[in-house]
Each structure stands twice: as C-alpha cells, then as structure tokens.
Amino acid sequence: MSLEKWVSALLLLQLLCFSCGSCGKVLVWPMEYSHWINLKSILDELVQRGHEVTVLNPSATVFVDPGNSSGFHTEVFPVETTQEDLASIFENLITLWSYEFPKLSALEYGAALQKQLFEYSSFIKQQCKSAVLNKDLMKTLKKAKYEVVLADAFYPCGELIAEILGIPFIYSLRLTVGNTLEKYCGGLSLPPSYVPVPMTTLTDKMTFMERVKNMLFFIYFDFWFQNFDMKDWDWFYSDVLGKPTTLCETMGKADMWLIRTYWDFEFPRPYLPNFEFVGGLHCKPANPLPEEMEKFVQSSGEHGIVVFSLGSMLKNLPEEKGNLIAAALAQIPQKVLWRYQGKKPDTLGPNTRTYDWIPQNDLLGHPKTKAFITHGGTNGIYEAIYHGVPMIGVPMFGDQPDNIAHMKAKGAAVEVDFHTMTTADMLNALKTVINNPSYKENAMRLSRIHHDQPMKPLDRAVFWIEFVMRHKGAKHLRPASHDLTWYQYYSLDVIGFLLACVATVVFIVIKCCLFCCGKLGRKGKKQKKE
C-alpha cells in the first residue's frame, strides 16, 4: 500500500473515531436465531464506526458462527452442551409450542409452557455458569477493559458479567413472557386497562370482557413470574457476586433497554426515558435478485408475486398442511416464492417455486411483490412494514400471534389459523389481501410512519450505545422506582398513613361529640331536677 493510501486510511479511522466520540470496546452476550440476526445488525454498524466488538461465544452454537464474524472478535468458552443438544432444546420447544400446546386446555397450556420455560431457564443457567465460573475467561475479560456489555434480556447472564466487570450494560429486546421482566426489573408501567398483555392477542381497544381477560392474564403472569425459578437464580447471582442480590435487581441496573419495535407497530402506551424503540433497525433497501430468481419474478407479468416464509426456526411443515397450503397457492394468478425445506407438496402448482433460502428483504422490496405470507416474526414483519407490503399471518408460537394481531388492528394483515385452516381459508385470505386495496394502503401508511423519523432506528441504537460508553452509564435516565419497595411503589405506606390520620380525626371528632352530648345530657338532667 502506498504512503498516500496509508494516510487516507488513518484519516478515515480518525474520522470514524471522532464521529462516535472515541472508539470503544463492546462486549456482547448474544442469543440465537432471530434475536442474533437483529443484534448482528447493531454489531456490524459498531464495527463500521471503528469500535472493537467482542462476542462471548459458547463452544456450542446454532446461529452465532465464529467463522462469520464480519469484523468483530469472538471469545469462545467451553460448555457441556453440544451443538446437537442445543439445536434439540430449541427445536423441541418450538415443536411443542407450535403443534402440541394449542391442543391443550388453558390450565394445561399454562403448566406445559411453564415446564418448557423451566427447562429453558436451566439450560441458560448452565451456559451462564460455564462463563462466569471460568476464572481464565473472567480474567481475560477484566484485562480487556470493556466499556459496555450489550445483551438480550431474554437470555440472562449479560447483566451478571457486567456487574463482575464493573461496567454499564444495555439490553436489546423484543419482549419477555407477559412483559414480566420489563415491568418488574425495568420499572415499566403497563396499565392492564388499555395495554394488552403479551400472548392475549388483544389490542388497546378492549371490550369489558376483553379487559377481564387481560386482567386475568396480568394476574397470572405476575403469579407465574413470582413462582418462576427465581430463587435459584437469586442464589446463584448472590453467590457469584458475594453479596445478597436478585436476578431482577441486577437486571434493573440496565442503563438502556433497546426495544425492537416502534410506534408503527406498537399501540400507544407509557414508557420510560431509558427505554428506546429501535424497531426495524435491520431493514435496508432491496438489492437486485439473483438472475434466475429475477426471471421467475418478471414472468409473473402484471399479477406480481407472493413471498412466503415461516422463518428460520420452523424448518418443516406436516405433509398435510404443506399440501393444503400448496393447493391454495396453485389457484392464484401470482407467482409464489416459498421458503420450504421439507418434501415438496404433491399439490404444488406450476406458479410456485420452493427454495431452501430466499433473499426475503430483497423480495419484499421488489416492485412486483403483492403480499407476504409470514409466521409473524418481528424481523419479517418489520421488513414488510419497511417496504409497505400487506401480510397474511400464519402465527405459530411465542410473540407471533400478538404480532399478527397488531398488524390486523392496523389494517395491514389478515390472519389464518394454522391449526384449523383449510385450502379455502388460505385462498380467501390471499384474495382479500391482494385484491382489497385498503390492505396495501394501510401497509404503505405504516411504511411512511416508519421512514418518517428524525433518526434511523439503527443510528438511534448505536447512538445510545455510544452515549452510555461516553458517559460511563446513563443513570440519570433510570427511574427512582428501582429504589422503592413494592409497598412504597404503590404508595401503600402513604395511603395507610393518610387512612390512619383520617381514622384518628374521625375518632377524635366522635369522642368530642360523645363528650359534648354527654355533658349536655347531664346538664339537662340537672336542670330538670332543679
């Protein structure tokens, strides 16, 4: 490289460092699947801005590939779990949640879900122990002098590592079960009168009976959270830190919560200064399609295309479901590009092509795309919002039913029940979304809202990470509610004091009245005797 190029490179590096205040060191505690896909967008941008990023990587992973680091470093630590075991844990949870849980009664569903989440929690705990009890690893991390930890609140341990290292930490999060962590650990106010509890598929416009349902779920998840294996986590955190503490208390020290939604998706509700909405941060303009795929898309003529994907976590469909969906797709004039890894359905029409993988964002951004059939994952929904594409939702598990409920309420989607759908149901949903212009209009309205922001979501996420590094935290944004007991938070001590004051005054007034009445009575009797 010539001297001139070296000088240019150094000037560019200085410019990058100056633009972010100073190039910092970020430590990451990641999660798998779509969580990692979203988080990786932030990491790539941090690297582009000159920051040094290190991902704490267990020896067994599914998505977090150390060989595809895109410029950031990986610190691998050994775990007992094999990659096969890890994949099995996730696949078992997804399969049960998608196919078995919907067959259960409400009580059976709650018990089965709690059992699976207990097993998931036990797995995370093992991963966490493998990291924080690894003395060599902790010594290496302390020596590196990181400035901030970036973690996923759905995958505890990042906050414990930050506490050990004595540095601030930031969460990247969609939501937790029942919003329990955001509420109890983050201090977020979620009034059940108009804020729907996750997993209820309700909106902010509720009838009386829907508010009853919402309140029951609100109470259930509160009870569920208190009976989750918190004591084990609390004991573990206290033992590692050498002082009495709890998981929730440690999580409550988060400087920022980067929530992966925005007002184009959310219903209006209160939030705190240290909660920032960064939904759609992974979205970007469409790139040209591969030549063969572009030819197929162009062959659709004026009818256009339908993009179909059920995400990265659900790989295969039951043969019966695959056939009935394929039969519906065969009856529409549009060409269909379907991400499907199982056996090709017998009813597959000539207008439909299946692929092991599709460039989903590029297809959704193509001018010929008329509709998107989706399972309702947040990443996919945001790509559809970004490009203004109406949706047919086929939710399977987790937050997907709620995500589709949000899109239905905003007029940008139609839902099809995966477990009861027929070929006619899917066909009618497709015709409705493609032929009724209101769905496209509403999708474009959401797209305009998404794009009309003072700062792009990715830039906002990176800004707050850099902000925390520059100021060594953001405690000035943290609400005082974290320092209150539960009875102080609900002002029960104040209410009790005021009630005691009122009772005292009433007691004194009554006593005075009785005393006066008694005195007047005695005086009256005395006068009668005279």
C-alpha positions as CSV (number, residue, x, y, z in Angstrom):
1,M,0.0,0.0,0.0
2,S,1.4,3.5,-0.9
3,L,2.0,6.2,1.6
4,E,-0.9,8.2,0.2
5,K,-3.3,5.3,0.8
6,W,-1.9,4.7,4.4
7,V,-2.5,8.4,5.2
8,S,-6.1,8.2,3.7
9,A,-6.8,5.1,5.8
10,L,-5.5,6.7,9.0
11,L,-7.6,9.8,8.3
12,L,-10.7,7.7,7.8
13,L,-10.1,5.8,11.0
14,Q,-9.6,9.2,12.9
15,L,-12.9,10.4,11.3
16,L,-14.7,7.3,12.5
17,C,-13.4,7.6,16.0
18,F,-14.1,11.3,16.1
19,S,-17.7,10.8,14.9
20,C,-18.5,8.5,17.8
21,G,-16.6,10.5,20.4
22,S,-13.9,7.8,20.8
23,C,-13.7,4.3,19.6
24,G,-14.8,2.0,22.4
25,K,-14.8,-1.7,23.4
26,V,-18.1,-3.5,23.5
27,L,-18.7,-7.0,25.0
28,V,-21.7,-8.9,23.7
29,W,-23.7,-11.7,25.4
30,P,-25.8,-12.9,22.4
31,M,-28.9,-15.1,21.9
32,E,-29.6,-17.5,19.0
33,Y,-31.9,-17.4,15.9
34,S,-33.8,-14.2,15.0
35,H,-32.5,-12.4,18.2
36,W,-29.0,-12.9,16.8
37,I,-29.9,-11.7,13.3
38,N,-31.2,-8.5,14.8
39,L,-28.3,-8.0,17.2
40,K,-25.8,-8.6,14.4
41,S,-27.0,-5.6,12.5
42,I,-26.0,-3.4,15.5
43,L,-22.6,-5.1,15.8
44,D,-21.8,-4.7,12.2
45,E,-22.6,-1.0,12.4
46,L,-20.5,-0.6,15.6
47,V,-17.6,-2.2,13.8
48,Q,-18.1,0.1,10.8
49,R,-17.8,3.0,13.2
50,G,-14.5,1.9,14.5
51,H,-15.5,0.2,17.7
52,E,-13.9,-3.0,18.9
53,V,-16.6,-5.6,19.4
54,T,-16.2,-9.0,21.1
55,V,-18.9,-11.6,21.2
56,L,-18.9,-14.1,24.1
57,N,-19.5,-17.4,22.3
58,P,-20.2,-20.8,23.9
59,S,-18.5,-23.7,22.2
60,A,-21.9,-25.0,21.1
61,T,-24.0,-22.6,19.0
62,V,-26.6,-22.7,16.2
63,F,-26.5,-19.3,14.6
64,V,-23.6,-17.4,16.2
65,D,-20.9,-18.5,13.8
66,P,-17.4,-17.5,15.0
67,G,-16.1,-18.1,11.4
68,N,-18.5,-15.4,10.0
69,S,-17.7,-12.6,12.4
70,S,-17.9,-9.7,9.9
71,G,-15.1,-7.9,11.6
72,F,-15.8,-8.4,15.3
73,H,-13.9,-10.8,17.6
74,T,-15.3,-13.9,19.3
75,E,-14.3,-15.2,22.8
76,V,-15.2,-18.8,22.8
77,F,-15.7,-20.6,26.2
78,P,-16.3,-24.3,26.7
79,V,-19.8,-25.6,27.7
80,E,-21.1,-29.1,28.4
81,T,-23.8,-28.8,25.9
82,T,-23.1,-30.0,22.3
83,Q,-24.4,-28.2,19.2
84,E,-26.8,-31.1,18.7
85,D,-28.1,-30.8,22.2
86,L,-28.6,-27.1,21.8
87,A,-30.4,-27.5,18.5
88,S,-32.6,-30.2,20.1
89,I,-33.5,-27.9,23.0
90,F,-34.8,-25.1,20.7
91,E,-36.4,-27.4,18.2
92,N,-38.3,-29.3,20.9
93,L,-39.6,-26.1,22.5
94,I,-40.7,-24.8,19.1
95,T,-42.3,-28.1,18.0
96,L,-44.3,-28.4,21.3
97,W,-45.3,-24.8,21.3
98,S,-46.4,-24.8,17.6
99,Y,-48.2,-28.2,17.4
100,E,-48.9,-29.6,20.8
101,F,-49.7,-26.7,23.1
102,P,-52.7,-25.4,21.1
103,K,-54.5,-28.8,21.7
104,L,-54.4,-28.3,25.5
105,S,-56.8,-26.6,27.8
106,A,-55.9,-23.2,29.3
107,L,-54.7,-24.7,32.5
108,E,-52.8,-27.5,30.7
109,Y,-51.3,-24.9,28.4
110,G,-50.0,-22.8,31.2
111,A,-48.5,-25.8,33.0
112,A,-46.8,-27.1,29.9
113,L,-45.4,-23.7,28.9
114,Q,-44.1,-23.2,32.4
115,K,-42.4,-26.6,32.3
116,Q,-40.7,-25.9,29.0
117,L,-39.5,-22.4,30.1
118,F,-38.2,-24.0,33.3
119,E,-36.1,-26.3,31.2
120,Y,-35.0,-23.4,29.0
121,S,-34.1,-21.5,32.2
122,S,-32.0,-24.4,33.4
123,F,-30.1,-24.5,30.1
124,I,-29.4,-20.8,30.2
125,K,-28.1,-21.1,33.8
126,Q,-25.7,-23.8,32.8
127,Q,-24.4,-21.6,30.0
128,C,-24.0,-18.7,32.4
129,K,-22.2,-20.8,35.0
130,S,-19.8,-22.0,32.3
131,A,-18.9,-18.4,31.6
132,V,-18.8,-16.6,34.9
133,L,-17.2,-19.5,36.8
134,N,-14.4,-19.8,34.2
135,K,-11.7,-17.9,36.0
136,D,-9.4,-17.7,33.0
137,L,-12.2,-16.2,30.9
138,M,-13.2,-13.6,33.6
139,K,-9.5,-12.7,34.0
140,T,-9.2,-12.2,30.2
141,L,-12.4,-10.0,30.1
142,K,-11.3,-7.9,33.1
143,K,-7.9,-7.3,31.5
144,A,-9.5,-6.2,28.2
145,K,-11.2,-3.2,30.0
146,Y,-14.5,-3.3,28.1
147,E,-16.7,-0.2,28.4
148,V,-20.2,-1.7,28.0
149,V,-22.0,-5.0,27.8
150,L,-24.7,-5.5,25.1
151,A,-27.1,-8.4,26.0
152,D,-30.5,-9.8,25.3
153,A,-32.8,-9.7,28.4
154,F,-34.5,-12.9,27.3
155,Y,-31.1,-14.7,27.8
156,P,-29.9,-13.7,31.4
157,C,-26.3,-13.5,32.3
158,G,-25.0,-10.4,30.4
159,E,-26.0,-8.3,33.4
160,L,-24.1,-10.5,35.8
161,I,-21.0,-10.3,33.6
162,A,-21.3,-6.5,33.5
163,E,-21.6,-6.4,37.3
164,I,-18.5,-8.6,37.7
165,L,-16.6,-6.3,35.3
166,G,-18.0,-3.2,36.9
167,I,-19.2,-1.7,33.7
168,P,-22.7,-0.5,32.4
169,F,-24.9,-2.7,30.2
170,I,-27.6,-2.3,27.6
171,Y,-30.4,-4.7,26.7
172,S,-31.7,-5.4,23.2
173,L,-35.2,-6.9,23.5
174,R,-38.5,-7.5,21.7
175,L,-40.4,-8.6,24.8
176,T,-40.5,-11.2,27.6
177,V,-43.3,-13.6,28.6
178,G,-46.1,-11.4,29.9
179,N,-43.7,-8.4,29.8
180,T,-42.7,-9.5,33.3
181,L,-39.0,-8.5,33.1
182,E,-39.8,-5.1,31.6
183,K,-42.3,-4.5,34.4
184,Y,-40.6,-5.9,37.4
185,C,-37.0,-5.4,36.5
186,G,-37.2,-2.4,34.2
187,G,-39.8,-0.5,36.1
188,L,-42.1,-0.1,33.1
189,S,-45.7,0.9,33.8
190,L,-48.2,-1.3,31.9
191,P,-51.8,-0.5,32.9
192,P,-53.9,-3.5,32.1
193,S,-56.9,-1.3,31.3
194,Y,-55.5,-0.4,27.9
195,V,-52.1,-2.1,27.5
196,P,-52.7,-5.7,26.2
197,V,-50.7,-8.4,27.9
198,P,-48.5,-10.4,25.5
199,M,-50.0,-13.7,24.5
200,T,-53.5,-12.5,24.7
201,T,-53.7,-11.3,21.1
202,L,-55.7,-8.3,22.3
203,T,-55.4,-4.7,21.1
204,D,-55.6,-1.4,23.1
205,K,-59.3,-1.1,22.2
206,M,-60.9,-3.7,24.5
207,T,-64.4,-4.6,25.4
208,F,-65.4,-5.2,29.0
209,M,-64.9,-9.0,28.7
210,E,-61.6,-8.4,26.9
211,R,-60.4,-6.3,29.8
212,V,-61.4,-9.1,32.1
213,K,-59.3,-11.5,30.1
214,N,-56.4,-9.0,30.0
215,M,-56.6,-8.6,33.8
216,L,-56.6,-12.4,34.4
217,F,-53.5,-12.8,32.2
218,F,-52.0,-9.8,34.0
219,I,-52.5,-11.6,37.4
220,Y,-51.5,-15.0,36.0
221,F,-48.1,-13.8,34.7
222,D,-47.5,-11.9,37.9
223,F,-48.0,-15.1,39.8
224,W,-46.0,-17.0,37.2
225,F,-43.1,-14.6,37.5
226,Q,-43.0,-14.9,41.3
227,N,-43.1,-18.7,41.1
228,F,-40.6,-18.9,38.2
229,D,-37.3,-20.4,39.4
230,M,-36.2,-17.0,40.6
231,K,-34.9,-18.2,44.0
232,D,-32.3,-20.4,42.2
233,W,-31.2,-17.5,40.0
234,D,-31.1,-15.2,43.0
235,W,-29.0,-17.6,45.0
236,F,-26.6,-18.1,42.0
237,Y,-26.2,-14.3,41.4
238,S,-25.7,-13.7,45.2
239,D,-23.1,-16.5,45.4
240,V,-21.1,-15.2,42.3
241,L,-21.2,-11.5,43.4
242,G,-20.6,-12.3,47.1
243,K,-23.5,-10.2,48.3
244,P,-27.2,-10.6,48.7
245,T,-28.9,-9.7,45.4
246,T,-31.6,-10.9,43.0
247,L,-31.7,-11.5,39.3
248,C,-34.3,-8.8,38.9
249,E,-32.3,-6.3,41.0
250,T,-29.3,-6.9,38.8
251,M,-31.3,-6.6,35.6
252,G,-32.9,-3.4,36.9
253,K,-29.4,-1.7,36.7
254,A,-29.6,-1.7,32.9
255,D,-28.7,1.7,31.6
256,M,-30.8,1.4,28.4
257,W,-33.4,-1.0,27.0
258,L,-33.4,-1.0,23.2
259,I,-36.9,-2.3,22.3
260,R,-37.1,-3.8,18.8
261,T,-40.5,-2.2,17.9
262,Y,-41.7,1.3,17.1
263,W,-45.0,3.3,17.0
264,D,-45.7,1.9,13.5
265,F,-46.1,-1.4,15.3
266,E,-46.9,-0.6,18.9
267,F,-50.2,0.7,20.5
268,P,-49.6,4.0,22.3
269,R,-48.6,3.3,25.9
270,P,-46.3,4.9,28.6
271,Y,-42.6,4.2,28.6
272,L,-39.5,5.4,30.4
273,P,-36.6,7.6,29.4
274,N,-34.2,4.6,29.4
275,F,-36.4,2.7,27.0
276,E,-35.8,3.4,23.3
277,F,-37.8,2.0,20.4
278,V,-35.5,0.8,17.6
279,G,-37.8,-1.4,15.6
280,G,-36.7,-2.2,12.1
281,L,-33.1,-1.4,12.7
282,H,-32.1,-4.4,10.4
283,C,-34.2,-3.2,7.5
284,K,-32.5,-1.8,4.4
285,P,-33.2,-1.1,0.7
286,A,-33.6,-4.1,-1.6
287,N,-30.7,-5.4,-3.6
288,P,-31.1,-6.9,-7.1
289,L,-32.2,-10.5,-7.1
290,P,-30.2,-13.4,-8.4
291,E,-30.6,-13.6,-12.2
292,E,-32.7,-16.9,-12.3
293,M,-35.0,-15.6,-9.5
294,E,-35.4,-12.3,-11.2
295,K,-36.5,-14.1,-14.4
296,F,-39.1,-16.0,-12.5
297,V,-40.4,-12.8,-10.8
298,Q,-40.6,-11.0,-14.1
299,S,-42.5,-13.9,-15.7
300,S,-45.4,-13.0,-13.3
301,G,-46.4,-10.1,-15.5
302,E,-49.0,-7.7,-14.1
303,H,-50.1,-10.2,-11.5
304,G,-46.9,-9.9,-9.5
305,I,-45.6,-12.2,-6.8
306,V,-46.3,-13.5,-3.3
307,V,-43.4,-14.1,-0.9
308,F,-43.9,-16.9,1.6
309,S,-41.6,-17.7,4.6
310,L,-42.3,-19.1,8.1
311,G,-38.9,-18.0,9.4
312,S,-35.7,-19.7,10.3
313,M,-36.8,-21.7,13.4
314,L,-39.6,-23.8,11.8
315,K,-38.0,-25.9,9.1
316,N,-40.7,-28.3,8.1
317,L,-44.5,-28.5,8.0
318,P,-46.6,-31.6,8.4
319,E,-47.3,-33.1,5.0
320,E,-51.0,-32.5,5.2
321,K,-50.5,-28.8,6.0
322,G,-48.0,-28.4,3.2
323,N,-50.4,-29.9,0.7
324,L,-53.4,-27.8,1.6
325,I,-51.3,-24.6,1.5
326,A,-49.7,-25.5,-1.8
327,A,-53.2,-26.2,-3.2
328,A,-54.3,-22.7,-2.3
329,L,-51.2,-21.1,-3.8
330,A,-51.8,-23.0,-7.1
331,Q,-55.2,-21.2,-7.5
332,I,-53.9,-17.6,-7.6
333,P,-52.6,-15.9,-10.7
334,Q,-49.5,-14.6,-8.9
335,K,-46.1,-16.4,-8.9
336,V,-45.1,-17.6,-5.4
337,L,-41.6,-17.9,-4.0
338,W,-41.8,-20.2,-0.9
339,R,-39.0,-20.8,1.6
340,Y,-39.7,-24.5,2.2
341,Q,-37.1,-27.2,3.2
342,G,-39.3,-30.3,3.6
343,K,-40.6,-32.7,1.0
344,K,-42.2,-30.9,-1.9
345,P,-46.0,-30.9,-1.6
346,D,-47.9,-33.1,-4.2
347,T,-50.3,-30.3,-4.8
348,L,-47.6,-27.8,-5.7
349,G,-48.7,-25.7,-8.7
350,P,-46.5,-24.5,-11.6
351,N,-46.8,-20.9,-10.3
352,T,-44.9,-21.9,-7.1
353,R,-41.2,-22.5,-6.5
354,T,-39.7,-23.7,-3.3
355,Y,-36.3,-22.6,-2.0
356,D,-34.2,-23.7,0.9
357,W,-33.5,-20.0,1.4
358,I,-34.8,-16.8,-0.1
359,P,-33.4,-13.2,0.0
360,Q,-36.6,-12.1,1.9
361,N,-35.8,-8.4,2.3
362,D,-34.9,-8.1,-1.4
363,L,-38.1,-9.9,-2.5
364,L,-40.3,-7.7,-0.2
365,G,-38.7,-4.6,-1.7
366,H,-39.3,-5.8,-5.3
367,P,-42.0,-3.6,-7.1
368,K,-43.8,-6.8,-8.2
369,T,-44.5,-8.1,-4.6
370,K,-48.2,-8.1,-3.8
371,A,-48.3,-9.9,-0.5
372,F,-46.2,-11.6,2.2
373,I,-47.3,-14.8,3.9
374,T,-45.5,-14.8,7.2
375,H,-45.5,-16.6,10.6
376,G,-45.4,-13.2,12.3
377,G,-41.8,-13.0,13.4
378,T,-40.8,-9.4,14.3
379,N,-37.9,-9.2,11.9
380,G,-40.1,-10.3,8.9
381,I,-43.0,-8.0,9.9
382,Y,-40.6,-5.1,10.0
383,E,-39.2,-5.8,6.6
384,A,-42.8,-5.9,5.3
385,I,-43.6,-2.6,7.0
386,Y,-40.3,-1.0,5.7
387,H,-41.3,-1.9,2.1
388,G,-45.1,-1.4,2.5
389,V,-46.2,-5.0,1.8
390,P,-49.5,-6.3,3.2
391,M,-49.5,-9.6,5.0
392,I,-51.2,-12.9,5.5
393,G,-50.3,-14.0,9.0
394,V,-50.0,-17.7,10.0
395,P,-48.7,-17.4,13.6
396,M,-47.2,-20.4,15.2
397,F,-45.7,-19.7,18.7
398,G,-44.2,-17.1,21.0
399,D,-45.0,-13.4,20.2
400,Q,-46.2,-14.3,16.7
401,P,-50.0,-14.3,17.4
402,D,-49.6,-10.9,19.1
403,N,-47.5,-9.5,16.3
404,I,-50.2,-10.5,13.7
405,A,-52.9,-9.1,16.0
406,H,-51.1,-5.8,15.9
407,M,-51.0,-5.8,12.1
408,K,-54.7,-6.8,11.8
409,A,-55.7,-4.0,14.1
410,K,-53.7,-1.6,11.9
411,G,-55.4,-3.0,8.8
412,A,-52.3,-4.3,7.1
413,A,-52.9,-8.1,7.6
414,V,-55.3,-11.0,7.5
415,E,-54.8,-13.9,9.9
416,V,-55.2,-17.6,9.1
417,D,-55.3,-20.1,11.9
418,F,-52.6,-22.7,11.2
419,H,-54.3,-25.5,13.2
420,T,-57.8,-25.2,11.7
421,M,-57.1,-23.7,8.2
422,T,-58.4,-25.2,5.0
423,T,-57.3,-24.6,1.5
424,A,-60.3,-22.3,1.1
425,D,-59.2,-20.2,4.2
426,M,-55.7,-19.6,2.8
427,L,-57.1,-18.9,-0.7
428,N,-59.7,-16.4,0.6
429,A,-57.0,-14.7,2.7
430,L,-54.7,-14.3,-0.3
431,K,-57.5,-12.9,-2.5
432,T,-58.6,-10.5,0.3
433,V,-55.1,-9.0,0.8
434,I,-54.2,-8.9,-2.9
435,N,-57.5,-7.6,-4.3
436,N,-58.6,-5.3,-1.5
437,P,-56.6,-2.0,-1.9
438,S,-57.1,-1.0,1.7
439,Y,-54.5,-3.5,2.9
440,K,-51.9,-2.1,0.6
441,E,-52.8,1.5,1.6
442,N,-52.5,0.6,5.3
443,A,-49.2,-1.1,4.8
444,M,-47.9,1.9,2.9
445,R,-49.2,4.2,5.7
446,L,-47.2,2.2,8.3
447,S,-44.2,2.3,5.9
448,R,-44.4,6.1,5.8
449,I,-44.6,6.3,9.6
450,H,-41.6,4.1,9.8
451,H,-39.5,6.1,7.4
452,D,-40.6,9.5,8.9
453,Q,-38.3,9.5,11.9
454,P,-35.6,12.1,12.9
455,M,-33.0,9.3,13.1
456,K,-32.9,5.9,11.6
457,P,-33.5,3.0,14.1
458,L,-30.0,1.6,13.6
459,D,-28.4,5.0,14.1
460,R,-30.6,5.5,17.3
461,A,-29.5,2.1,18.7
462,V,-25.8,2.9,18.0
463,F,-26.2,6.4,19.4
464,W,-27.4,5.2,22.8
465,I,-24.7,2.5,23.0
466,E,-22.1,5.2,22.3
467,F,-23.8,7.6,24.7
468,V,-23.5,5.0,27.5
469,M,-19.8,4.5,26.7
470,R,-19.1,8.2,26.6
471,H,-20.8,8.9,29.9
472,K,-20.0,5.6,31.6
473,G,-23.6,4.8,32.0
474,A,-27.0,6.6,31.8
475,K,-28.1,6.5,35.5
476,H,-29.8,9.9,35.1
477,L,-32.4,8.2,32.9
478,R,-33.1,5.4,35.4
479,P,-36.4,6.0,37.3
480,A,-36.3,6.2,41.1
481,S,-38.9,3.4,41.3
482,H,-36.0,0.9,41.3
483,D,-35.0,2.2,44.8
484,L,-38.5,1.7,46.3
485,T,-40.0,-1.3,47.9
486,W,-43.2,-2.7,46.4
487,Y,-45.4,-1.0,49.1
488,Q,-43.6,2.3,48.5
489,Y,-44.1,2.0,44.8
490,Y,-47.8,1.6,45.1
491,S,-47.8,4.3,47.9
492,L,-49.4,1.8,50.3
493,D,-47.4,3.3,53.2
494,V,-48.7,6.8,52.3
495,I,-52.3,5.5,51.9
496,G,-52.0,3.7,55.2
497,F,-50.7,6.8,56.9
498,L,-53.5,9.0,55.5
499,L,-56.1,6.5,56.4
500,A,-54.7,6.4,60.0
501,C,-54.8,10.2,60.1
502,V,-58.4,10.2,58.9
503,A,-59.4,7.5,61.3
504,T,-57.7,9.5,64.1
505,V,-59.5,12.7,63.2
506,V,-62.8,10.8,63.0
507,F,-62.2,9.1,66.3
508,I,-61.4,12.4,68.0
509,V,-64.5,14.1,66.4
510,I,-66.7,11.2,67.5
511,K,-65.2,11.3,71.0
512,C,-65.7,15.1,71.2
513,C,-69.3,14.7,70.0
514,L,-70.0,12.0,72.6
515,F,-68.3,14.0,75.3
516,C,-70.3,17.1,74.4
517,C,-73.5,15.2,74.1
518,G,-72.9,13.5,77.4
519,K,-72.2,16.9,79.1
520,L,-75.3,18.4,77.6
521,G,-77.3,15.4,78.7
522,R,-76.1,15.7,82.3
523,K,-76.8,19.4,82.2
524,G,-80.3,18.8,81.0
525,K,-81.0,16.2,83.7
526,K,-79.6,18.6,86.4
527,Q,-81.9,21.4,85.2
528,K,-85.0,19.1,85.3
529,K,-84.2,18.1,88.9
530,E,-84.0,21.7,89.8
